Amino acid sequence: MVCAQHTVAKQTFANFIAPETLVDIVRNTAPFLYDRDVLEITPTYSEERLRFTLDTTPYWRIVRNGGELKSTPKPSEQEWVRYFELCVGAHFSTVATFVPSDVDTKIRNHLWFDRKLSRDALTAMKDIALATDTWDVRAVTQSWVPDEDGRALSGHDGEKLSILTAGMQALMNAGDTQGAGELEACALRQVERESEAFMTLVDTKGRERDMLMLAAIITHNAGDIDQGFSVGHPHPAREAIGRLAHERPERFGGAYAIAAKLYRELLSAEGHRNYPLRAMRELRVDPDLMKPPSPFLDPWGARLARRPGWTSRDKALVLQGLMEACARVRGQVAYYRAIAGMNAAVNGGVLQLAQELSVNARKALKEPQFQRALQTSREQFEADLARRARAALPSRTSV
């Protein structure tokens, strides 16, 4: 006879990750979403203190209430829609943290398509997808650039585009051409917003840092669009907004072709999703500690060095984690810049902090690759990168 404790099946939601488990994943990577009712965050490149509440931040409210949805092998359509909403909320809440929930594949490849859903269910899912266009994600990311209206442009927009492109195919398959058209129009507005904001930066001397940040953001967002179309259902919008970083560079004023060129030549080594920092749990406890776009990490490093409540030992361990990250990702410069930022912000520099570490760690800081970073100021680094960015820009006629 088999003991009952060995026969209990693992709880799931229609063979997907259980809602309770998904909430635990969010809590693990973004505990600040559960240990307070007001979120305050100071953007890396601003002195403005932003304030968010549960009532005004839908994705936060969704994950806080996510435990109300229970595991079930055969969910109703209403439960399916609520699970879709929870996955979207969890993904938006964590995609810019150090340990993303990574449910985007589930959203675009399965939740839109794995069941034959009624028109009402698909309409409810469509409304959730459209609602993401109004979500202010600045509570859960430091990686954004303002457009001309002050709205954040970020990698979250790519997640939105992935959901929209998969959804427009699902609705088209179900015969809801009007609903599919609404999602397509929303996606097109986003692509136009990105391209216009990026070309404004290209044409504005002195904003090269923002230009490079946005180049990386929209190049990744173009990849998210392609992921949305990769589910394999034909849709005419693929011709208009698919393969933006790879084909027909003349589209949208050449914005995506120019951004992809800048990313490829100057930033591609920084696109490693920060795997080396995932073990550093101390970076997860507050939204102010989230990382801004690489490689512009000097101010982030300074913020870490000045973190209230951390002892010198705490800061030394963060320094050690960044040093180890430098060794694990070949070609990147962002973590070196974070260390340089710490160095500029601490009395006695990082060599003083390293007194809390091993002899080997102190020796490592004297190696050439660290010394070059420590001897290069933030102003020098960003000016050099700005110069290289301007030199890498193609002429408009060659796009």
Secondary structure, 3 states (H helix, E strand, C coil): CCCHHHCCCCCEECCEECHHHHHHHHHHHCHHHCCCCEEEECCCCCCCCEEEEHHHCHHHHHHHCHHHCCCECCCCHHHHHHHHHHHHHHHHHHCCCCCCCCCHHHHHHHHCCCCCCCHHHHHHHHHHHHHHHHCCHHHCCCCEEECCCCCEEEHHHHHHHHHHHHHHHHHHHCCCHHHHHHHHHHHHHHHHHHHHHHHHHHCCCCCHHHHHHHHHHHHHHHHHHHHHHCCCCCCCHHHHHCCCCCCCCCHHHHHHHHHHHHHHHHHHHHCCCCHHHCCCHHHHCCHHHCCCCCCCCHHHHHHHHCCCCCCHHHHHHHHHHHHHHHHHCCCCCHHHHHHHHHHHHCCCHHHHHHHHCCHHHHHHCCCHHHHHHHHCCHHHHHHHHHHHHHHHCCCHHHC
